[in-house]
Amino acid sequence: MVKDSRLALRLTGEEKATIAAASAVQGRSLSEFTTQCALEKAAEILADQRTFHVPDTRWAGFEALLEEPVVPHPGVRDLFARPSVFQARA
């Protein structure tokens, strides 16, 4: 994979020294270490937004909740009745 993008960071000397020490302990370059840590944290944050886990012991209750009829909420109905802030105004 060709790496063709750069990411610049502004750090204090202490922050850079801490990151450099950790990368040295793992025997990786500062770039490799920083990239891997940033990617791991990004994956963790995105996973929290996309997936969730339901223990087997609570799965039946979760499915039951999904099968219940939707109860309309007046606030949501009102919100969707208004024009979107993302639509161009005429």
GIQUIRA-V364893 format. One record per residue. N is the residue number from 1. RES is the residue in one small letter. PHI is phi in whole degrees, -180 to 180 (999 if undefined). PSI is psi in whole degrees, 0 to 359 (* if undefined). OMEGA is omega in whole degrees, -180 to 180 (* if undefined). Layout:
N|RES|PHI|PSI|OMEGA / N|RES|PHI|PSI|OMEGA
This chain:
1|m|999|129|179 / 2|v|-85|126|178 / 3|k|-93|110|-175 / 4|d|-121|12|179 / 5|s|-125|151|179 / 6|r|-119|154|176 / 7|l|-134|120|180 / 8|a|-102|140|-180 / 9|l|-125|146|172 / 10|r|-105|119|-177 / 11|l|-130|159|169 / 12|t|-78|164|177 / 13|g|-61|322|180 / 14|e|-66|318|179 / 15|e|-62|315|-179 / 16|k|-64|319|-180 / 17|a|-63|320|179 / 18|t|-64|315|180 / 19|i|-66|319|179 / 20|a|-63|319|179 / 21|a|-63|317|180 / 22|a|-65|319|179 / 23|s|-66|323|179 / 24|a|-65|320|179 / 25|v|-60|324|-180 / 26|q|-88|357|178 / 27|g|70|31|-180 / 28|r|-121|156|177 / 29|s|-68|160|178 / 30|l|-59|320|179 / 31|s|-65|313|180 / 32|e|-61|314|-178 / 33|f|-62|311|-178 / 34|t|-64|317|179 / 35|t|-62|313|-179 / 36|q|-63|316|180 / 37|c|-64|317|180 / 38|a|-64|318|179 / 39|l|-66|319|178 / 40|e|-63|316|-180 / 41|k|-67|320|178 / 42|a|-62|317|179 / 43|a|-63|320|179 / 44|e|-63|314|-180 / 45|i|-64|316|-180 / 46|l|-67|323|179 / 47|a|-63|323|178 / 48|d|-64|337|-180 / 49|q|-91|342|-173 / 50|r|-110|328|-174 / 51|t|-131|157|172 / 52|f|-147|159|-175 / 53|h|-117|134|177 / 54|v|-116|121|179 / 55|p|-60|149|180 / 56|d|-53|324|-177 / 57|t|-69|343|-178 / 58|r|-114|3|-176 / 59|w|-61|316|-178 / 60|a|-61|318|178 / 61|g|-65|322|177 / 62|f|-63|314|179 / 63|e|-62|321|179 / 64|a|-62|319|177 / 65|l|-62|321|179 / 66|l|-66|330|-178 / 67|e|-83|347|180 / 68|e|-67|148|179 / 69|p|-66|151|179 / 70|v|-73|134|177 / 71|v|-103|114|-178 / 72|p|-62|141|178 / 73|h|-112|123|-176 / 74|p|-56|322|-180 / 75|g|-63|320|179 / 76|v|-68|318|178 / 77|r|-59|314|179 / 78|d|-64|319|-180 / 79|l|-60|315|-178 / 80|f|-76|347|177 / 81|a|-80|340|-180 / 82|r|-87|155|176 / 83|p|-64|146|179 / 84|s|-69|144|176 / 85|v|-69|346|-179 / 86|f|-92|353|179 / 87|q|-91|144|178 / 88|a|-67|137|179 / 89|r|-88|138|-178 / 90|a|-87|*|*
